[in-house]
Amino acid sequence: MAQVLALIDDIFFQSKLTETARHLGVEVRTCASPDALDAAIAQSPPNLVIVDLNAHADPLDAIERVRLSGEIPVIGFLSHLQTDLAERARAAGCREVMPRSKFTQNLATILARAKSES
């Protein structure tokens, strides 16, 4: 089972995510689009979905689709100046939205929490 799915198209940040997950023994799978995220959820529902709200692949649509697929928690991250986008993400179904800096700072804790929920 994929413990964490992530809609992230920033290759640098994907590397940071996967490296942190590897150190914690957390399985992470990245998806490039809402369709790929849907397929991954159908194959093996995750404990957590992480969404880069600045991804090019329509992150708000992805969040809405995750919400419709069940009770999977979604955490989104973005620039701290994007308050309107943060509100739209919450309205779409994002359980938690945080600035990229806070997300990065708490990444190990977030991933460890997802692992413990498996």
PyMOL commands that set and color helices and strands:
alter all, ss='L'
color gray80, all
select helices_A, chain A and resi 11-24+34-43+59-69+83-92+100-105+107-116
alter helices_A, ss='H'
color red, helices_A
select strands_A, chain A and resi 4-7+28-31+48-52+74-78+96-99
alter strands_A, ss='S'
color yellow, strands_A
deselect
rebuild
show_as cartoon
